[in-house]
């Protein structure tokens, strides 16, 4: 399976009605990472992330959103701005209020599959413009790395995102 065979999920904006999403049969990886939107409401957005290895390797914070990661498969070591670390495994998560610095590294024993939930108070009504991951652009642009640089798109600072994505043939995340 290659990138052409598995297109990223499109961000789906939801206003005033329920929307059903699924994380079943998400392709796993031999190398690289995926970051796909599940659904976006005006003040809440959900995405699913898969890492073969690596993670978000540069200490950074999100100034415009509170967010959480819930581990669905694998485990990751989170490092926080004060230097403390915590290994987070299946059915555990990390809540990150806005402006809290963090980074994480996936355990390479198996793919790391994360549900990412973000939310924030927005200056505009409705959905506005979304980035490819389903986060409102006005919120996403408020990501700041600990060295003061602004994050613009995927950065080589985040290691695995710079590698070519290679899907693991016939392997999928299928929660029971």
FENTASUL-V957633 format. One record per residue. SS is DSSP state (A for helix, B for strand, O for the rest). PSI is psi in degrees with one decimal (* if undefined). OMEGA is omega in radians with two decimals (* if undefined). Layout:
SS,PSI,OMEGA / SS,PSI,OMEGA
//
This chain:
O,134.3,3.09 / O,179.6,-3.09 / A,-36.8,-3.11 / A,-27.9,-3.11 / A,-19.3,-3.12 / O,94.7,3.14 / O,145.5,3.07 / O,148.4,3.06 / O,137.9,3.11 / O,144.0,3.07 / O,128.4,3.13 / O,117.5,3.11 / B,135.4,-3.07 / O,121.1,3.08 / O,122.1,3.00 / O,9.2,3.10 / O,154.1,3.13 / O,155.4,3.09 / O,126.5,3.14 / O,131.5,3.10 / O,162.8,-3.13 / O,146.4,3.03 / O,4.5,-3.14 / O,148.6,3.07 / O,33.1,3.05 / B,125.4,-3.11 / B,136.2,3.04 / B,171.4,-2.96 / B,150.6,2.91 / B,-30.8,-3.12 / B,147.8,3.06 / O,-162.9,-3.10 / B,155.7,2.99 / B,152.6,-3.13 / B,100.9,-3.02 / B,139.7,3.08 / B,142.8,3.01 / B,-45.2,3.11 / B,152.4,3.12 / B,127.6,2.98 / B,171.6,-3.07 / O,-36.5,-3.10 / O,18.8,-3.13 / B,136.2,3.13 / B,142.4,-3.10 / B,137.9,3.05 / B,166.2,3.13 / B,134.6,-3.09 / B,139.8,3.07 / B,132.4,3.11 / B,128.3,3.00 / O,-36.7,3.07 / O,-175.9,3.14 / O,-144.7,-3.12 / B,-148.9,2.98 / B,94.7,-2.88 / B,-5.7,3.12 / B,131.3,3.12 / B,125.8,-3.10 / B,169.6,3.11 / B,157.2,3.09 / B,112.7,-3.06 / O,-18.7,-3.06 / O,0.6,-3.10 / O,148.2,2.86 / B,143.3,3.08 / B,166.6,-3.13 / B,150.0,2.99 / B,133.6,3.04 / B,124.9,-3.10 / B,120.8,3.11 / B,-25.9,3.09 / B,144.1,3.11 / O,-161.2,3.07 / O,158.3,-3.11 / B,148.8,3.03 / B,116.0,3.10 / B,137.6,3.05 / B,135.9,-3.07 / B,167.8,-3.06 / O,-26.0,3.13 / O,2.0,3.13 / O,-9.2,3.13 / O,154.3,3.12 / B,159.6,3.09 / B,129.4,3.03 / B,128.7,-3.10 / B,125.0,-3.08 / O,-170.8,-3.09 / O,135.2,-3.14 / O,19.1,3.01 / O,164.8,-3.13 / B,176.0,3.12 / B,125.9,3.04 / B,128.1,-3.10 / B,100.4,3.05 / O,157.1,3.14 / O,146.9,3.10 / O,8.2,3.05 / O,121.6,-3.14 / O,140.1,3.12 / B,166.7,2.92 / B,166.6,3.05 / B,157.6,-3.14 / B,128.5,3.12 / B,144.5,2.96 / O,130.7,-3.04 / O,2.2,-3.12 / O,-31.1,3.10 / O,166.3,3.11 / O,141.3,3.01 / B,122.8,3.10 / B,121.1,-3.09 / B,136.4,2.90 / B,125.1,3.13 / B,125.2,3.12 / B,125.8,3.13 / B,152.3,3.09 / B,153.5,3.12 / O,160.8,3.06 / O,125.2,-3.06 / O,152.8,-3.13 / O,-17.1,-3.11 / O,154.2,3.09 / O,154.0,3.09 / O,-157.1,-3.06 / O,-34.4,-3.08 / O,-157.3,-3.12 / O,131.7,-3.13 / B,146.6,3.00 / O,175.5,-3.09 / O,-17.7,-3.11 / O,3.7,3.10 / O,2.1,3.11 / O,134.7,3.07 / B,133.2,-3.08 / A,-36.2,-3.14 / A,-28.2,3.12 / A,-46.3,-3.07 / A,-34.3,-3.09 / O,-3.6,3.13 / O,17.8,3.08 / B,127.7,-3.13 / B,131.0,3.06 / B,157.4,-3.07 / O,-21.7,3.10 / O,5.4,3.08 / O,-9.6,-3.14 / O,147.4,3.07 / B,142.1,3.09 / O,126.4,3.07 / O,106.0,-3.11 / O,-163.0,3.07 / O,137.5,-3.07 / O,147.2,3.06 / A,-17.5,3.09 / A,-23.4,-3.10 / A,30.6,2.90 / A,-87.2,-3.01 / A,-29.2,-3.12 / A,-22.6,-3.13 / A,-14.1,-3.13 / O,150.8,3.06 / O,135.6,3.12 / O,127.1,3.05 / B,117.4,-3.14 / B,147.5,3.09 / B,110.0,-3.06 / B,123.7,3.06 / B,10.2,-3.14 / B,129.3,-3.08 / B,150.9,3.00 / B,122.8,3.11 / O,93.1,3.12 / O,147.5,3.14 / O,*,*
//
